[in-house]
Amino acid sequence: MTDSHELTVTEYIEAAPGKVWDILANRQEEWWCPTPWRVEIDHQDRRAGGRCAMTMYGPNGEVMPNEGIYLEYTEGRRYVVTDAFTLADGEYAPTGPFMLGIWEIAPEGSGTRFTGRARHWTAEARDQHEKMGFTEGWGVVAQQLKALCEKG
C-alpha cells in the first residue's frame, strides 16, 4: 500500500523470525527508545481493542506518557496500535489522533525483514512527525533491535 501520509523504516536482521519477534514483542524496553532515552511498559493487553500504555523518559527529566489501543496483534507477525483512542476503566475515549503505528516482521533470505510504519491522518501530522525526528529516531530503534537480535 502506498500512503502519502506514511513514514517508514525498514531493516534487514540476520536472525530467525522467531527470535526477532520474541525480542520485538517481549523486550521492548531494551530497544524501543533511542538511547539515552528509555521506556517503561505500563500496560499491554495484546489483542485487538486492548490497552497499550508506556512512558518514555528523557535524559533531561522529560516524561512522555503514551496511551493507545491495539487494533491488531498477530503473534509472530505484526501489531498495530493507534493513539486515536484510550481505554480507562473499561471505557474507550477518543483523543486527538496522531498516527497508527505498525510494527511487523517477515522472513527474508536467511533472516528477517523488520518494518516500522507510522500512518497519519493528514500530511501536516506526517510532516510534524518527520520534523520531530521520525527517520533518525525510528532508524536508531531499528538498529537497536537489530543489534539485540544478532547478538550470539
C-alpha positions in Angstrom: 0.0 0.0 0.0 1.3 3.4 -0.9 0.2 6.1 1.5 1.3 9.7 1.2 0.8 10.2 4.9 3.1 7.3 5.9 6.6 7.3 7.2 8.6 4.0 7.1 11.8 2.5 8.4 12.9 -1.0 7.4 15.9 -3.1 8.5 17.2 -6.5 7.5 18.1 -8.5 10.6 20.3 -11.6 10.3 18.3 -13.7 12.8 15.4 -16.1 12.5 11.9 -14.5 12.6 11.0 -16.3 15.9 14.0 -14.7 17.7 13.2 -11.3 16.2 9.6 -11.5 17.2 10.5 -12.5 20.7 12.8 -9.5 21.2 10.4 -7.2 19.3 7.4 -8.1 21.4 8.8 -9.1 24.8 11.9 -7.0 25.2 10.6 -3.6 24.1 12.2 -1.7 27.0 15.6 -2.7 25.6 15.2 -1.2 22.1 12.1 1.0 21.9 13.7 4.4 22.5 16.9 5.9 21.1 19.4 6.0 23.9 19.8 7.9 26.2 16.0 7.9 26.3 14.3 4.8 27.9 10.8 3.4 28.0 8.8 1.6 30.7 5.9 -0.5 29.6 3.0 0.4 31.8 0.3 -2.0 30.4 -0.1 -4.2 27.4 -3.3 -6.1 26.7 -2.1 -7.7 23.4 -5.3 -8.1 21.5 -7.5 -6.0 19.2 -9.1 -3.4 21.5 -6.6 -3.9 24.3 -4.8 -1.1 26.0 -1.2 -0.3 25.2 0.5 2.2 27.5 4.1 3.1 28.0 6.1 6.1 29.4 9.2 7.4 27.8 11.9 9.1 29.9 14.5 11.5 28.5 18.0 12.3 29.8 17.0 15.7 31.0 14.0 14.7 33.0 11.5 14.6 30.2 8.4 12.3 30.8 6.3 11.4 27.8 3.3 9.1 28.6 1.9 7.3 25.5 -1.6 5.7 25.6 -3.2 3.8 22.8 -5.2 0.8 21.7 -4.1 -2.3 19.8 -6.0 -2.6 16.6 -4.4 -5.8 15.7 -2.0 -8.2 17.4 -0.9 -11.1 15.2 1.6 -13.2 17.1 4.8 -13.7 15.3 4.0 -11.2 12.5 2.8 -7.8 13.4 1.0 -5.5 15.8 -0.9 -2.2 15.1 -1.7 0.5 17.6 -3.3 3.9 17.5 -3.4 6.9 19.8 -6.8 7.9 18.4 -8.5 6.2 21.4 -7.6 5.5 25.0 -9.1 2.9 27.4 -9.6 3.6 31.0 -11.9 1.7 33.4 -13.2 -0.4 30.5 -14.4 2.6 28.6 -13.0 3.9 25.2 -12.5 7.6 24.8 -11.5 9.5 21.7 -8.3 11.6 21.7 -6.6 13.8 19.2 -5.4 11.1 16.8 -1.8 11.5 15.6 -1.0 8.1 14.0 -1.3 4.4 13.5 1.9 2.6 14.4 2.6 -0.7 12.6 5.5 -2.9 13.6 5.9 -6.1 11.5 8.4 -8.8 10.5 8.6 -11.1 7.6 11.1 -13.9 6.7 13.7 -12.8 4.1 16.5 -15.0 2.9 18.3 -16.4 5.9 17.0 -13.6 8.2 14.1 -11.3 8.9 12.8 -8.0 7.5 11.6 -5.6 10.2 9.4 -2.7 9.1 8.0 0.1 11.2 5.3 2.4 9.8 3.6 5.5 11.1 0.5 6.4 9.2 -1.0 9.8 9.8 -4.5 11.3 9.2 -3.0 14.3 7.5 0.1 15.4 5.6 0.6 18.0 8.3 0.7 15.4 11.0 3.1 13.3 8.9 5.3 16.4 8.4 5.2 17.2 12.1 6.3 13.6 12.9 9.2 13.9 10.4 10.3 17.2 12.0 10.2 15.5 15.4 12.9 13.2 14.1 11.0 10.2 12.9 13.6 9.0 10.4 16.5 9.4 12.7 14.7 8.1 15.9 12.9 5.1 14.4 16.1 4.3 12.4 18.0 4.2 15.7 15.5 1.9 17.3 15.6 -0.4 14.3 19.4 -0.6 14.7 19.0 -1.3 18.4 16.5 -4.1 17.7 18.9 -5.5 15.0 21.8 -5.4 17.4 19.9 -7.3 20.1 18.7 -9.9 17.6 22.0 -10.5 16.0 23.8 -11.0 19.4 25.2 -14.5 19.8 
